[in-house]
């Protein structure tokens, strides 16, 4: 069953990202944003922060990866690359029968500790609900981050991270803004304005996981 589901994920990522009526007839109705089927769920999520229209594919560069129980869809602005970017939007789906949401949230946040260093990481909890959590992660510097992907000493990022589950489907949705090393206490040094950050946080509070029924 898992293999049949995974085979359809790459096509789903392409066909549902824009929600053309012809390709979304079997999907739940949604106004604004995008949706994709991930294992046991439909994930509904907002457009990346850089989009000016609803044509997500034309405004973004896409990367899709899939393994047996994991699917990753990542986007950067069309003018940037995955080796050198200032904005990135990623959606990760896992299927796991033994994982709990608390462990999923904890491990997701902990991944920032190694590249950034614990002393450079600050986490602000926005929302914690029974089946989801939303945080903002401030990585003021990434001295241990992979240089081949643009990280390293002097590079920092701000990330909105939504984490949720439906049955055995676990989903993470990220919005990254990357720039120079910054001071968390001084918003003027961040790689994203407070207005844009607040707007994206509000948009992320509307993320939903809905049941998928074969």
C-alpha positions, -999 to 999 in steps of 0.1 A, spaced: 0 0 0 28 24 9 45 19 -25 13 27 -44 9 59 -24 44 70 -30 43 65 -67 16 91 -69 32 117 -48 55 133 -74 26 137 -99 4 151 -71 30 177 -63 29 190 -98 -8 187 -105 -21 200 -72 3 228 -65 -17 253 -86 -51 237 -79 -63 238 -115 -100 227 -114 -94 198 -138 -66 184 -116 -83 189 -82 -117 175 -87 -112 148 -60 -94 172 -36 -112 191 -8 -122 226 -17 -97 254 -8 -97 291 -14 -61 305 -17 -30 286 -11 -21 251 -23 -27 215 -14 -11 181 -19 -19 145 -9 6 130 15 -1 94 25 -32 95 47 -39 132 44 -45 162 22 -21 190 33 -34 225 27 -8 253 30 -2 289 20 18 301 -10 55 309 -4 62 345 7 77 356 -26 46 348 -48 28 377 -64 4 355 -84 -12 321 -80 11 306 -106 35 289 -81 53 268 -107 63 298 -129 75 318 -100 95 291 -83 123 266 -89 112 231 -76 130 201 -62 112 169 -54 126 139 -35 109 107 -24 118 75 -6 96 47 7 80 67 36 93 102 30 84 129 5 101 163 2 89 193 -20 112 223 -19 108 257 -37 130 287 -41 123 319 -62 129 313 -99 158 338 -98 177 318 -71 191 283 -69 192 256 -42 229 262 -37 225 299 -32 191 313 -20 177 339 3 142 324 5 131 288 5 98 270 12 98 233 20 71 206 27 81 173 41 58 143 46 66 112 66 45 81 72 53 64 105 33 40 126 53 44 158 62 82 160 44 106 184 37 142 176 57 154 206 88 135 194 82 147 158 81 183 170 111 179 193 133 163 166 123 188 140 133 218 161 165 200 173 178 198 137 188 235 139 211 229 168 240 213 149 244 237 119 236 269 140 250 259 173 228 258 204 240 293 214 227 308 182 192 292 182 162 309 197 127 293 194 94 312 198 64 290 202 34 304 185 7 277 187 5 242 202 -26 222 194 -34 185 199 -25 177 164 -1 204 154 25 230 165 38 262 150 71 279 160 95 305 147 132 296 148 159 322 148 193 309 138 215 340 143 245 324 128 253 290 112 290 283 117 286 246 114 262 246 85 270 230 51 289 256 30 279 239 -3 243 250 5 252 286 14 256 282 52 286 289 73 301 316 96 283 349 91 251 334 77 218 334 96 182 326 90 146 330 103 123 300 98 86 295 103 80 258 110 46 241 111 44 205 123 13 183 124 -1 148 121 -31 130 108 -32 93 117 3 80 107 11 109 84 35 136 98 40 168 79 65 197 83 61 229 64 90 255 64 93 291 52 130 302 54 145 337 50 183 337 49 208 365 51 238 377 72 245 370 108 220 389 130 210 399 165 178 383 176 171 412 199 173 437 170 146 431 144 162 455 120 191 430 115 168 401 106 167 388 70 129 393 70 108 423 80 86 419 110 56 428 88 64 400 64 71 375 93 39 384 110 19 380 78 34 346 71 29 334 107 -8 343 103 -10 324 70 7 293 86 -19 292 114 -44 283 86 -25 251 75 -47 220 77 -43 182 73 -76 167 61 -84 130 57 -76 112 25 -101 86 16 -91 62 -12 
